Amino acid sequence: MLVAISQCAQGSVVFDTYAAGSRLRDAGLVSAGGMTREAALGKLFALLGAGLDVATAEHWFVLDLCGEAAQ
């Protein structure tokens, strides 16, 4: 499972805004939206550590479960 995060202090990853983002989506990456890299890593650890398959982990990753994806 690969996740695209933003290095900007504020902002988010939106795949359909620019061609580069569309290529990331087409390559199979999942958008972290407005998550910090720490939140994205922690969420990945939790989901994959729970033994979920990749498709299920991707489904739960994009959901804002406790405010971690706020922009």
VODOPA-34672 format. One record per atom (N, C-alpha, C): atom name; residue number from 1; x negated, y, z; residue in three letters. Coordinates in nm, 3 decimals, m for minus. Each point is the difference from the previous one (the first is absolute). Example, Ala and Ser with C-alpha at 12.3 -4.5 7.8 and 13.67 -1.06 7.14 Angstrom:
2
<rec><atom>N</atom><n>1</n><u>m1.319</u><v>m0.569</v><w>0.780</w><res>ALA</res></rec>
<rec><atom>CA</atom><n>1</n><u>0.089</u><v>0.119</v><w>0.000</w><res>ALA</res></rec>
<rec><atom>C</atom><n>1</n><u>m0.090</u><v>0.120</v><w>0.000</w><res>ALA</res></rec>
<rec><atom>N</atom><n>2</n><u>0.035</u><v>0.105</v><w>m0.072</w><res>SER</res></rec>
<rec><atom>CA</atom><n>2</n><u>m0.082</u><v>0.119</v><w>0.006</w><res>SER</res></rec>
<rec><atom>C</atom><n>2</n><u>0.077</u><v>0.109</v><w>0.073</w><res>SER</res></rec>
END
This chain:
71
<rec><atom>N</atom><n>1</n><u>m0.085</u><v>m0.117</v><w>0.000</w><res>MET</res></rec>
<rec><atom>CA</atom><n>1</n><u>0.085</u><v>0.117</v><w>0.000</w><res>MET</res></rec>
<rec><atom>C</atom><n>1</n><u>m0.089</u><v>0.123</v><w>0.000</w><res>MET</res></rec>
<rec><atom>N</atom><n>2</n><u>0.018</u><v>0.084</v><w>m0.098</w><res>LEU</res></rec>
<rec><atom>CA</atom><n>2</n><u>m0.077</u><v>0.125</v><w>m0.011</w><res>LEU</res></rec>
<rec><atom>C</atom><n>2</n><u>0.094</u><v>0.119</v><w>0.018</w><res>LEU</res></rec>
<rec><atom>N</atom><n>3</n><u>m0.046</u><v>0.097</v><w>0.077</w><res>VAL</res></rec>
<rec><atom>CA</atom><n>3</n><u>0.082</u><v>0.116</v><w>0.033</w><res>VAL</res></rec>
<rec><atom>C</atom><n>3</n><u>m0.073</u><v>0.127</v><w>m0.043</w><res>VAL</res></rec>
<rec><atom>N</atom><n>4</n><u>0.073</u><v>0.091</v><w>m0.064</w><res>ALA</res></rec>
<rec><atom>CA</atom><n>4</n><u>m0.056</u><v>0.130</v><w>m0.039</w><res>ALA</res></rec>
<rec><atom>C</atom><n>4</n><u>0.033</u><v>0.102</v><w>0.108</w><res>ALA</res></rec>
<rec><atom>N</atom><n>5</n><u>m0.105</u><v>0.063</v><w>0.055</w><res>ILE</res></rec>
<rec><atom>CA</atom><n>5</n><u>0.020</u><v>0.105</v><w>0.100</w><res>ILE</res></rec>
<rec><atom>C</atom><n>5</n><u>m0.061</u><v>0.129</v><w>m0.052</w><res>ILE</res></rec>
<rec><atom>N</atom><n>6</n><u>0.046</u><v>0.110</v><w>0.056</w><res>SER</res></rec>
<rec><atom>CA</atom><n>6</n><u>m0.054</u><v>0.130</v><w>m0.037</w><res>SER</res></rec>
<rec><atom>C</atom><n>6</n><u>m0.113</u><v>0.038</v><w>0.094</w><res>SER</res></rec>
<rec><atom>N</atom><n>7</n><u>m0.102</u><v>0.066</v><w>m0.051</w><res>GLN</res></rec>
<rec><atom>CA</atom><n>7</n><u>m0.108</u><v>0.050</v><w>0.085</w><res>GLN</res></rec>
<rec><atom>C</atom><n>7</n><u>0.028</u><v>0.142</v><w>0.047</w><res>GLN</res></rec>
<rec><atom>N</atom><n>8</n><u>0.109</u><v>0.058</v><w>m0.048</w><res>CYS</res></rec>
<rec><atom>CA</atom><n>8</n><u>0.035</u><v>0.136</v><w>0.039</w><res>CYS</res></rec>
<rec><atom>C</atom><n>8</n><u>0.058</u><v>0.002</v><w>0.141</w><res>CYS</res></rec>
<rec><atom>N</atom><n>9</n><u>m0.027</u><v>0.108</v><w>0.072</w><res>ALA</res></rec>
<rec><atom>CA</atom><n>9</n><u>0.053</u><v>0.012</v><w>0.137</w><res>ALA</res></rec>
<rec><atom>C</atom><n>9</n><u>0.152</u><v>0.005</v><w>0.000</w><res>ALA</res></rec>
<rec><atom>N</atom><n>10</n><u>0.058</u><v>0.059</v><w>m0.102</w><res>GLN</res></rec>
<rec><atom>CA</atom><n>10</n><u>0.145</u><v>0.003</v><w>m0.015</w><res>GLN</res></rec>
<rec><atom>C</atom><n>10</n><u>0.033</u><v>m0.041</v><w>m0.141</w><res>GLN</res></rec>
<rec><atom>N</atom><n>11</n><u>0.113</u><v>m0.064</v><w>m0.017</w><res>GLY</res></rec>
<rec><atom>CA</atom><n>11</n><u>0.039</u><v>m0.046</v><w>m0.132</w><res>GLY</res></rec>
<rec><atom>C</atom><n>11</n><u>0.028</u><v>m0.148</v><w>0.003</w><res>GLY</res></rec>
<rec><atom>N</atom><n>12</n><u>0.031</u><v>m0.053</v><w>m0.117</w><res>SER</res></rec>
<rec><atom>CA</atom><n>12</n><u>0.033</u><v>m0.141</v><w>m0.006</w><res>SER</res></rec>
<rec><atom>C</atom><n>12</n><u>m0.034</u><v>m0.056</v><w>m0.137</w><res>SER</res></rec>
<rec><atom>N</atom><n>13</n><u>0.003</u><v>m0.131</v><w>m0.009</w><res>VAL</res></rec>
<rec><atom>CA</atom><n>13</n><u>m0.025</u><v>m0.068</v><w>m0.126</w><res>VAL</res></rec>
<rec><atom>C</atom><n>13</n><u>0.134</u><v>m0.021</v><w>m0.069</w><res>VAL</res></rec>
<rec><atom>N</atom><n>14</n><u>0.015</u><v>0.059</v><w>m0.117</w><res>VAL</res></rec>
<rec><atom>CA</atom><n>14</n><u>0.122</u><v>m0.016</v><w>m0.080</w><res>VAL</res></rec>
<rec><atom>C</atom><n>14</n><u>m0.045</u><v>m0.050</v><w>m0.136</w><res>VAL</res></rec>
<rec><atom>N</atom><n>15</n><u>0.032</u><v>m0.124</v><w>m0.030</w><res>PHE</res></rec>
<rec><atom>CA</atom><n>15</n><u>m0.051</u><v>m0.063</v><w>m0.121</w><res>PHE</res></rec>
<rec><atom>C</atom><n>15</n><u>0.049</u><v>0.063</v><w>m0.130</w><res>PHE</res></rec>
<rec><atom>N</atom><n>16</n><u>0.120</u><v>0.051</v><w>m0.005</w><res>ASP</res></rec>
<rec><atom>CA</atom><n>16</n><u>0.057</u><v>0.045</v><w>m0.127</w><res>ASP</res></rec>
<rec><atom>C</atom><n>16</n><u>m0.029</u><v>0.145</v><w>m0.036</w><res>ASP</res></rec>
<rec><atom>N</atom><n>17</n><u>m0.079</u><v>0.070</v><w>0.081</w><res>THR</res></rec>
<rec><atom>CA</atom><n>17</n><u>m0.029</u><v>0.141</v><w>m0.029</w><res>THR</res></rec>
<rec><atom>C</atom><n>17</n><u>m0.106</u><v>0.014</v><w>m0.109</w><res>THR</res></rec>
<rec><atom>N</atom><n>18</n><u>m0.105</u><v>m0.079</v><w>0.008</w><res>TYR</res></rec>
<rec><atom>CA</atom><n>18</n><u>m0.110</u><v>0.008</v><w>m0.096</w><res>TYR</res></rec>
<rec><atom>C</atom><n>18</n><u>m0.025</u><v>m0.136</v><w>m0.063</w><res>TYR</res></rec>
<rec><atom>N</atom><n>19</n><u>m0.065</u><v>m0.001</v><w>m0.115</w><res>ALA</res></rec>
<rec><atom>CA</atom><n>19</n><u>m0.029</u><v>m0.125</v><w>m0.070</w><res>ALA</res></rec>
<rec><atom>C</atom><n>19</n><u>m0.087</u><v>m0.092</v><w>0.086</w><res>ALA</res></rec>
<rec><atom>N</atom><n>20</n><u>m0.096</u><v>0.057</v><w>0.072</w><res>ALA</res></rec>
<rec><atom>CA</atom><n>20</n><u>m0.088</u><v>m0.083</v><w>0.084</w><res>ALA</res></rec>
<rec><atom>C</atom><n>20</n><u>0.081</u><v>m0.076</v><w>0.105</w><res>ALA</res></rec>
<rec><atom>N</atom><n>21</n><u>0.100</u><v>0.066</v><w>0.058</w><res>GLY</res></rec>
<rec><atom>CA</atom><n>21</n><u>0.085</u><v>m0.067</v><w>0.098</w><res>GLY</res></rec>
<rec><atom>C</atom><n>21</n><u>0.080</u><v>m0.113</v><w>m0.061</w><res>GLY</res></rec>
<rec><atom>N</atom><n>22</n><u>0.049</u><v>0.023</v><w>m0.120</w><res>SER</res></rec>
<rec><atom>CA</atom><n>22</n><u>0.075</u><v>m0.106</v><w>m0.069</w><res>SER</res></rec>
<rec><atom>C</atom><n>22</n><u>m0.090</u><v>m0.120</v><w>m0.027</w><res>SER</res></rec>
<rec><atom>N</atom><n>23</n><u>m0.124</u><v>0.025</v><w>m0.031</w><res>ARG</res></rec>
<rec><atom>CA</atom><n>23</n><u>m0.094</u><v>m0.110</v><w>m0.023</w><res>ARG</res></rec>
<rec><atom>C</atom><n>23</n><u>m0.027</u><v>m0.080</v><w>0.127</w><res>ARG</res></rec>
<rec><atom>N</atom><n>24</n><u>m0.007</u><v>0.070</v><w>0.112</w><res>LEU</res></rec>
<rec><atom>CA</atom><n>24</n><u>m0.018</u><v>m0.069</v><w>0.127</w><res>LEU</res></rec>
<rec><atom>C</atom><n>24</n><u>0.119</u><v>m0.092</v><w>0.029</w><res>LEU</res></rec>
<rec><atom>N</atom><n>25</n><u>0.121</u><v>0.054</v><w>m0.020</w><res>ARG</res></rec>
<rec><atom>CA</atom><n>25</n><u>0.120</u><v>m0.081</v><w>0.020</w><res>ARG</res></rec>
<rec><atom>C</atom><n>25</n><u>0.002</u><v>m0.119</v><w>m0.094</w><res>ARG</res></rec>
<rec><atom>N</atom><n>26</n><u>m0.033</u><v>0.024</v><w>m0.126</w><res>ASP</res></rec>
<rec><atom>CA</atom><n>26</n><u>0.000</u><v>m0.108</v><w>m0.099</w><res>ASP</res></rec>
<rec><atom>C</atom><n>26</n><u>m0.105</u><v>m0.108</v><w>0.032</w><res>ASP</res></rec>
<rec><atom>N</atom><n>27</n><u>m0.106</u><v>0.040</v><w>0.071</w><res>ALA</res></rec>
<rec><atom>CA</atom><n>27</n><u>m0.104</u><v>m0.095</v><w>0.039</w><res>ALA</res></rec>
<rec><atom>C</atom><n>27</n><u>0.040</u><v>m0.080</v><w>0.124</w><res>ALA</res></rec>
<rec><atom>N</atom><n>28</n><u>0.114</u><v>0.035</v><w>0.059</w><res>GLY</res></rec>
<rec><atom>CA</atom><n>28</n><u>0.050</u><v>m0.078</v><w>0.113</w><res>GLY</res></rec>
<rec><atom>C</atom><n>28</n><u>m0.021</u><v>0.062</v><w>0.137</w><res>GLY</res></rec>
<rec><atom>N</atom><n>29</n><u>m0.049</u><v>0.124</v><w>0.006</w><res>LEU</res></rec>
<rec><atom>CA</atom><n>29</n><u>m0.019</u><v>0.065</v><w>0.129</w><res>LEU</res></rec>
<rec><atom>C</atom><n>29</n><u>0.134</u><v>0.044</v><w>0.057</w><res>LEU</res></rec>
<rec><atom>N</atom><n>30</n><u>0.004</u><v>0.013</v><w>0.131</w><res>VAL</res></rec>
<rec><atom>CA</atom><n>30</n><u>0.117</u><v>0.047</v><w>0.072</w><res>VAL</res></rec>
<rec><atom>C</atom><n>30</n><u>m0.032</u><v>0.140</v><w>0.052</w><res>VAL</res></rec>
<rec><atom>N</atom><n>31</n><u>0.094</u><v>0.092</v><w>m0.009</w><res>SER</res></rec>
<rec><atom>CA</atom><n>31</n><u>m0.023</u><v>0.135</v><w>0.049</w><res>SER</res></rec>
<rec><atom>C</atom><n>31</n><u>0.015</u><v>0.007</v><w>0.151</w><res>SER</res></rec>
<rec><atom>N</atom><n>32</n><u>m0.095</u><v>0.065</v><w>0.065</w><res>ALA</res></rec>
<rec><atom>CA</atom><n>32</n><u>0.009</u><v>0.023</v><w>0.143</w><res>ALA</res></rec>
<rec><atom>C</atom><n>32</n><u>0.080</u><v>0.127</v><w>0.029</w><res>ALA</res></rec>
<rec><atom>N</atom><n>33</n><u>0.047</u><v>0.067</v><w>m0.104</w><res>GLY</res></rec>
<rec><atom>CA</atom><n>33</n><u>0.078</u><v>0.122</v><w>0.021</w><res>GLY</res></rec>
<rec><atom>C</atom><n>33</n><u>m0.081</u><v>0.102</v><w>0.075</w><res>GLY</res></rec>
<rec><atom>N</atom><n>34</n><u>0.052</u><v>0.050</v><w>0.110</w><res>GLY</res></rec>
<rec><atom>CA</atom><n>34</n><u>m0.068</u><v>0.100</v><w>0.080</w><res>GLY</res></rec>
<rec><atom>C</atom><n>34</n><u>m0.073</u><v>m0.056</v><w>0.120</w><res>GLY</res></rec>
<rec><atom>N</atom><n>35</n><u>m0.020</u><v>m0.131</v><w>0.006</w><res>MET</res></rec>
<rec><atom>CA</atom><n>35</n><u>m0.070</u><v>m0.061</v><w>0.114</w><res>MET</res></rec>
<rec><atom>C</atom><n>35</n><u>m0.147</u><v>0.041</v><w>0.002</w><res>MET</res></rec>
<rec><atom>N</atom><n>36</n><u>m0.052</u><v>0.015</v><w>0.119</w><res>THR</res></rec>
<rec><atom>CA</atom><n>36</n><u>m0.144</u><v>0.018</v><w>0.014</w><res>THR</res></rec>
<rec><atom>C</atom><n>36</n><u>m0.066</u><v>m0.135</v><w>m0.030</w><res>THR</res></rec>
<rec><atom>N</atom><n>37</n><u>m0.130</u><v>0.003</v><w>m0.024</w><res>ARG</res></rec>
<rec><atom>CA</atom><n>37</n><u>m0.068</u><v>m0.128</v><w>m0.026</w><res>ARG</res></rec>
<rec><atom>C</atom><n>37</n><u>0.003</u><v>m0.089</v><w>0.123</w><res>ARG</res></rec>
<rec><atom>N</atom><n>38</n><u>m0.003</u><v>0.061</v><w>0.119</w><res>GLU</res></rec>
<rec><atom>CA</atom><n>38</n><u>0.006</u><v>m0.078</v><w>0.123</w><res>GLU</res></rec>
<rec><atom>C</atom><n>38</n><u>0.135</u><v>m0.069</v><w>0.016</w><res>GLU</res></rec>
<rec><atom>N</atom><n>39</n><u>0.107</u><v>0.073</v><w>m0.032</w><res>ALA</res></rec>
<rec><atom>CA</atom><n>39</n><u>0.134</u><v>m0.059</v><w>0.010</w><res>ALA</res></rec>
<rec><atom>C</atom><n>39</n><u>0.017</u><v>m0.111</v><w>m0.103</w><res>ALA</res></rec>
<rec><atom>N</atom><n>40</n><u>m0.050</u><v>0.023</v><w>m0.121</w><res>ALA</res></rec>
<rec><atom>CA</atom><n>40</n><u>0.011</u><v>m0.102</v><w>m0.106</w><res>ALA</res></rec>
<rec><atom>C</atom><n>40</n><u>m0.077</u><v>m0.125</v><w>0.038</w><res>ALA</res></rec>
<rec><atom>N</atom><n>41</n><u>m0.120</u><v>0.016</v><w>0.054</w><res>LEU</res></rec>
<rec><atom>CA</atom><n>41</n><u>m0.081</u><v>m0.115</v><w>0.039</w><res>LEU</res></rec>
<rec><atom>C</atom><n>41</n><u>0.066</u><v>m0.076</v><w>0.115</w><res>LEU</res></rec>
<rec><atom>N</atom><n>42</n><u>0.050</u><v>0.073</v><w>0.098</w><res>GLY</res></rec>
<rec><atom>CA</atom><n>42</n><u>0.068</u><v>m0.065</v><w>0.112</w><res>GLY</res></rec>
<rec><atom>C</atom><n>42</n><u>0.124</u><v>m0.075</v><w>m0.045</w><res>GLY</res></rec>
<rec><atom>N</atom><n>43</n><u>0.074</u><v>0.059</v><w>m0.091</w><res>LYS</res></rec>
<rec><atom>CA</atom><n>43</n><u>0.121</u><v>m0.066</v><w>m0.051</w><res>LYS</res></rec>
<rec><atom>C</atom><n>43</n><u>m0.037</u><v>m0.125</v><w>m0.081</w><res>LYS</res></rec>
<rec><atom>N</atom><n>44</n><u>m0.104</u><v>0.010</v><w>m0.081</w><res>LEU</res></rec>
<rec><atom>CA</atom><n>44</n><u>m0.047</u><v>m0.118</v><w>m0.074</w><res>LEU</res></rec>
<rec><atom>C</atom><n>44</n><u>m0.042</u><v>m0.112</v><w>0.094</w><res>LEU</res></rec>
<rec><atom>N</atom><n>45</n><u>m0.077</u><v>0.035</v><w>0.104</w><res>PHE</res></rec>
<rec><atom>CA</atom><n>45</n><u>m0.041</u><v>m0.100</v><w>0.098</w><res>PHE</res></rec>
<rec><atom>C</atom><n>45</n><u>0.120</u><v>m0.068</v><w>0.063</w><res>PHE</res></rec>
<rec><atom>N</atom><n>46</n><u>0.099</u><v>0.079</v><w>0.039</w><res>ALA</res></rec>
<rec><atom>CA</atom><n>46</n><u>0.119</u><v>m0.055</v><w>0.066</w><res>ALA</res></rec>
<rec><atom>C</atom><n>46</n><u>0.078</u><v>m0.091</v><w>m0.093</w><res>ALA</res></rec>
<rec><atom>N</atom><n>47</n><u>0.022</u><v>0.045</v><w>m0.123</w><res>LEU</res></rec>
<rec><atom>CA</atom><n>47</n><u>0.083</u><v>m0.078</v><w>m0.093</w><res>LEU</res></rec>
<rec><atom>C</atom><n>47</n><u>m0.071</u><v>m0.127</v><w>m0.045</w><res>LEU</res></rec>
<rec><atom>N</atom><n>48</n><u>m0.125</u><v>0.012</v><w>m0.041</w><res>LEU</res></rec>
<rec><atom>CA</atom><n>48</n><u>m0.071</u><v>m0.117</v><w>m0.048</w><res>LEU</res></rec>
<rec><atom>C</atom><n>48</n><u>m0.040</u><v>m0.092</v><w>0.116</w><res>LEU</res></rec>
<rec><atom>N</atom><n>49</n><u>m0.025</u><v>0.058</v><w>0.117</w><res>GLY</res></rec>
<rec><atom>CA</atom><n>49</n><u>m0.031</u><v>m0.081</v><w>0.117</w><res>GLY</res></rec>
<rec><atom>C</atom><n>49</n><u>0.119</u><v>m0.080</v><w>0.049</w><res>GLY</res></rec>
<rec><atom>N</atom><n>50</n><u>0.121</u><v>0.045</v><w>m0.037</w><res>ALA</res></rec>
<rec><atom>CA</atom><n>50</n><u>0.122</u><v>m0.072</v><w>0.038</w><res>ALA</res></rec>
<rec><atom>C</atom><n>50</n><u>0.021</u><v>m0.122</v><w>m0.088</w><res>ALA</res></rec>
<rec><atom>N</atom><n>51</n><u>m0.087</u><v>m0.018</v><w>m0.099</w><res>GLY</res></rec>
<rec><atom>CA</atom><n>51</n><u>0.010</u><v>m0.117</v><w>m0.086</w><res>GLY</res></rec>
<rec><atom>C</atom><n>51</n><u>0.099</u><v>0.016</v><w>m0.114</w><res>GLY</res></rec>
<rec><atom>N</atom><n>52</n><u>0.040</u><v>0.123</v><w>m0.029</w><res>LEU</res></rec>
<rec><atom>CA</atom><n>52</n><u>0.093</u><v>0.023</v><w>m0.111</w><res>LEU</res></rec>
<rec><atom>C</atom><n>52</n><u>m0.070</u><v>m0.021</v><w>m0.133</w><res>LEU</res></rec>
<rec><atom>N</atom><n>53</n><u>0.075</u><v>m0.048</v><w>m0.099</w><res>ASP</res></rec>
<rec><atom>CA</atom><n>53</n><u>m0.057</u><v>m0.008</v><w>m0.134</w><res>ASP</res></rec>
<rec><atom>C</atom><n>53</n><u>m0.011</u><v>0.142</v><w>m0.055</w><res>ASP</res></rec>
<rec><atom>N</atom><n>54</n><u>m0.076</u><v>0.016</v><w>m0.105</w><res>VAL</res></rec>
<rec><atom>CA</atom><n>54</n><u>m0.030</u><v>0.134</v><w>m0.054</w><res>VAL</res></rec>
<rec><atom>C</atom><n>54</n><u>0.127</u><v>0.073</v><w>m0.043</w><res>VAL</res></rec>
<rec><atom>N</atom><n>55</n><u>0.092</u><v>m0.068</v><w>m0.068</w><res>ALA</res></rec>
<rec><atom>CA</atom><n>55</n><u>0.122</u><v>0.067</v><w>m0.046</w><res>ALA</res></rec>
<rec><atom>C</atom><n>55</n><u>0.083</u><v>0.052</v><w>0.118</w><res>ALA</res></rec>
<rec><atom>N</atom><n>56</n><u>0.009</u><v>m0.078</v><w>0.105</w><res>THR</res></rec>
<rec><atom>CA</atom><n>56</n><u>0.076</u><v>0.043</v><w>0.118</w><res>THR</res></rec>
<rec><atom>C</atom><n>56</n><u>m0.072</u><v>0.113</v><w>0.071</w><res>THR</res></rec>
<rec><atom>N</atom><n>57</n><u>m0.133</u><v>m0.008</v><w>0.011</w><res>ALA</res></rec>
<rec><atom>CA</atom><n>57</n><u>m0.078</u><v>0.106</v><w>0.063</w><res>ALA</res></rec>
<rec><atom>C</atom><n>57</n><u>0.013</u><v>0.130</v><w>m0.078</w><res>ALA</res></rec>
<rec><atom>N</atom><n>58</n><u>0.000</u><v>m0.007</v><w>m0.133</w><res>GLU</res></rec>
<rec><atom>CA</atom><n>58</n><u>0.017</u><v>0.120</v><w>m0.082</w><res>GLU</res></rec>
<rec><atom>C</atom><n>58</n><u>0.138</u><v>0.062</v><w>0.024</w><res>GLU</res></rec>
<rec><atom>N</atom><n>59</n><u>0.102</u><v>m0.084</v><w>0.011</w><res>HIS</res></rec>
<rec><atom>CA</atom><n>59</n><u>0.136</u><v>0.049</v><w>0.025</w><res>HIS</res></rec>
<rec><atom>C</atom><n>59</n><u>0.004</u><v>0.080</v><w>0.130</w><res>HIS</res></rec>
<rec><atom>N</atom><n>60</n><u>m0.056</u><v>m0.055</v><w>0.108</w><res>TRP</res></rec>
<rec><atom>CA</atom><n>60</n><u>0.002</u><v>0.066</v><w>0.130</w><res>TRP</res></rec>
<rec><atom>C</atom><n>60</n><u>m0.096</u><v>0.117</v><w>0.005</w><res>TRP</res></rec>
<rec><atom>N</atom><n>61</n><u>m0.108</u><v>m0.005</v><w>m0.075</w><res>PHE</res></rec>
<rec><atom>CA</atom><n>61</n><u>m0.100</u><v>0.108</v><w>0.004</w><res>PHE</res></rec>
<rec><atom>C</atom><n>61</n><u>0.060</u><v>0.132</v><w>m0.046</w><res>PHE</res></rec>
<rec><atom>N</atom><n>62</n><u>0.081</u><v>m0.001</v><w>m0.103</w><res>VAL</res></rec>
<rec><atom>CA</atom><n>62</n><u>0.051</u><v>0.126</v><w>m0.054</w><res>VAL</res></rec>
<rec><atom>C</atom><n>62</n><u>0.114</u><v>0.059</v><w>0.083</w><res>VAL</res></rec>
<rec><atom>N</atom><n>63</n><u>0.052</u><v>m0.074</v><w>0.097</w><res>LEU</res></rec>
<rec><atom>CA</atom><n>63</n><u>0.105</u><v>0.051</v><w>0.087</w><res>LEU</res></rec>
<rec><atom>C</atom><n>63</n><u>m0.061</u><v>0.081</v><w>0.114</w><res>LEU</res></rec>
<rec><atom>N</atom><n>64</n><u>0.063</u><v>0.113</v><w>0.032</w><res>ASP</res></rec>
<rec><atom>CA</atom><n>64</n><u>m0.044</u><v>0.082</v><w>0.112</w><res>ASP</res></rec>
<rec><atom>C</atom><n>64</n><u>0.060</u><v>m0.061</v><w>0.126</w><res>ASP</res></rec>
<rec><atom>N</atom><n>65</n><u>m0.078</u><v>m0.076</v><w>0.073</w><res>LEU</res></rec>
<rec><atom>CA</atom><n>65</n><u>0.051</u><v>m0.076</v><w>0.115</w><res>LEU</res></rec>
<rec><atom>C</atom><n>65</n><u>0.003</u><v>0.083</v><w>0.128</w><res>LEU</res></rec>
<rec><atom>N</atom><n>66</n><u>m0.097</u><v>0.090</v><w>0.018</w><res>CYS</res></rec>
<rec><atom>CA</atom><n>66</n><u>m0.004</u><v>0.078</v><w>0.124</w><res>CYS</res></rec>
<rec><atom>C</atom><n>66</n><u>m0.061</u><v>0.139</v><w>m0.022</w><res>CYS</res></rec>
<rec><atom>N</atom><n>67</n><u>0.026</u><v>0.057</v><w>m0.116</w><res>GLY</res></rec>
<rec><atom>CA</atom><n>67</n><u>m0.050</u><v>0.135</v><w>m0.029</w><res>GLY</res></rec>
<rec><atom>C</atom><n>67</n><u>m0.139</u><v>0.006</v><w>m0.058</w><res>GLY</res></rec>
<rec><atom>N</atom><n>68</n><u>m0.060</u><v>m0.116</v><w>m0.029</w><res>GLU</res></rec>
<rec><atom>CA</atom><n>68</n><u>m0.137</u><v>m0.002</v><w>m0.051</w><res>GLU</res></rec>
<rec><atom>C</atom><n>68</n><u>m0.011</u><v>0.049</v><w>m0.144</w><res>GLU</res></rec>
<rec><atom>N</atom><n>69</n><u>0.108</u><v>m0.001</v><w>m0.075</w><res>ALA</res></rec>
<rec><atom>CA</atom><n>69</n><u>m0.005</u><v>0.041</v><w>m0.140</w><res>ALA</res></rec>
<rec><atom>C</atom><n>69</n><u>0.046</u><v>0.144</v><w>m0.020</w><res>ALA</res></rec>
<rec><atom>N</atom><n>70</n><u>0.023</u><v>0.072</v><w>0.108</w><res>ALA</res></rec>
<rec><atom>CA</atom><n>70</n><u>0.045</u><v>0.139</v><w>m0.011</w><res>ALA</res></rec>
<rec><atom>C</atom><n>70</n><u>m0.102</u><v>0.083</v><w>m0.076</w><res>ALA</res></rec>
<rec><atom>N</atom><n>71</n><u>0.050</u><v>0.092</v><w>m0.076</w><res>GLN</res></rec>
<rec><atom>CA</atom><n>71</n><u>m0.090</u><v>0.083</v><w>m0.082</w><res>GLN</res></rec>
<rec><atom>C</atom><n>71</n><u>m0.027</u><v>0.130</v><w>0.063</w><res>GLN</res></rec>
END
